[in-house]
Amino acid sequence: MKYNKNVLLGGLVALSMAATPVLAAVSASEAARLGKDLTPFGSEKAGNAAGTIPAWTGGLTTPPAGYEGSGQHHINPFPDDQPLLTINASNANEHAEQLSEGVRAMLETYPTTFRLPVYQSRRTHAVPQWVAENTRKNAVNATIVGDGEGLDGAFGGYPFPILSGDSEEKAWQVIWNHLTRWRGVSVTRRASEVAVQSNGDYSLVTSQQEAFFNFYNPEGGEEDLDNVIFYYLSFTQSPPRLAGGAILIHETLNQIVNPRNGWGYNAGQRRVRRAPNLGYDSPIAAADNLRTADDTDIFNGALDRYNWRYEGMREIYVPYNNYLLGESGREYSEILGGSHLNPDLTRWELHRVHIVEATLKAGERHIYGKRRFYVDADSWNTLLVDQFDGRGELWRVTMGMAKNYYELPGVWTALDVFHDLQARRYHVQGLDTEEPGTRVFTNDVPNRRYFSPASLRRRSVR
């Protein structure tokens, strides 16, 4: 397969109807830092002064012995690593500067059970060379359209590896880097999600998921992007009362000019219907209303209901290289604790993160009055989110349990976990250790008809 590395967006028709771009890209001399003192994706190559964050030396690109290929549950590449320390409620104040507000609240809410096993930091993120090359081109071409509504001048790589502009503009760039982050070309997976009740009870909702990341189409260009970042299909397979239902998403590059296109298939009615409200704070039934539509993927969708502010970079403990949570055959009952994941299976490391705060605009509606995002400086994955209610009280804490998918290569979350501190319940997406395999990545470019509403009913079988 030949990769087209030289194609950048020249201006989508849909975007041309929006406000003109307001954010200038960085200079060629600044972009030249990528791959030198900066990583190919824009983070600082050097470690920190204390030596607790190492220098980036290329990331993890070689699978460990015994790994046979994409779809196999991952083998832990660091089996000899042991925790350097454990942070719990009794010593949290000693590490307060390295903890997010949400993590501190988790320690206070569950003082006898929640803890952070802290391991040595390993900067495992990496990207293919063609993604690195496109990222370098994006740095001097990418622009934000309007008030964060859209993206122009970027394709096949991170749009803004080097942040520039004022606080609001930098915040938009960080979030767009998250929305368009590298996660391969095409991926399929059978996985389960659960809503864990306060007494520890849960029931599985299992689905087959398929995605094509059109923004990283290795054969494409402007004419192939057509204002779609990715196509997503999900077919519910159990429990029986939900089996046969399906959802189709076309995620757009500018959701104000052309909102997300969504369709749902109801197995009982055998009908495909538009799902125009699948966005913002629409509740997700499979999550027992513990996750909103725009919580999915840690954050997705339009930015228009919030005022955005970039708060700088910090070194904090985040979930990273969580291979124990994805080991083949590990029972879900061992992973799922009564109030949170089994902490003995989690791994936390010290990493640099960008912090972005979003505050609900006057006159706009959303169940979250404020959100604070902690975005990994290497992979641009959002790994922690603090969600506040309309009274300004911390309500929900989201965690992305990240690991390196060395077959890509690249870091992505394996499990996404949504905690409701007020209801004392939580929701988990991505459980697959009891399945025969995990995510399967390919470079295949499907026919667009495969992700059409017409094909949704044909492929939805109860």
C-alpha angles and dihedrals in degrees: 000000000000117000118219100215098166103064119106127172112268095194126303118237089236092051093048088067091058129076116296118268112277103185122076119215121238123271124268090249091055092047089052088071090072108105091015118065088347126056117249087263097049108262124125111274095207123082122240125277093253092056091235092115112049128218116268108252102177104301128244111314104146120075118229122255113287097031109125104184150293114335096034115113107259123262114225106253091198104050094151096053114115129189114275091204141342121233116208138155093283097057101026093109090060089060099033095123090058096047129083118232090249094053091049088052091051090053090050095045095048103027097160100044113025118081141147119237101205118208133183111286116256118187097211102158117120138156134206116267094251091056090049091051093049090047090056090052092046090055091068098035111035120103136176115239118225118323095345093299098126150004130237135180098028134104138157098007144045108306098213112026089157115045120223141168131041128329095276094047092050090050091053090049093052092051093046089051087055093047093051099033121145113270101147130269106276129006137179129188143167109214143147136233127203139191107215113209125217090261092053097255119139142162126210126244106195125194143169110236129196129180137178114197098213091182086068097042101151092204098041148088140171094316090054097045094061091178092300120123095185145346119228133190127183126182117192112224103174155066097042094238090061100030116123096029117124142181132207124197132188103192109207130214092225111031095180096058093033112015122212112287114226135173132183131203118213110204094200093054094032089221136129114220134182114255102206095163097057095117146070111020099346106142120245111227095203088058092053086243092298091118130048124215091257092047088068113107084018087283133004141158138037124355097205102104095061140061108232130214131179111222099186134246130311138177108239139153112266134170106270138161092009100177096145090067091058103044115137114261097011106146118239089230088064093050097045118071125188096263105011142353118306100274092209088069096049129090124205125189137181110254139158112258135184112231120214126179124202120194121192113253120241110268095018125112129226133132089238114071091187137009130193118200126202107199123191109244092216106044099019089229113145102235103175134026129185111205120197128197126231091275091058094252120137105255112163135023120202124198128189108204099212132196137164116263094208093191090067093026108235146090120265134154117271096191128021113205127194118193124195105203094189098049093036091227134115141197130217130199127192106037109161109140091108090052122090091249147357134234115338115211124198137164091231118136109210126211109264089236087069088069097042127117089240091061093046096077093042091055097041108094121171 
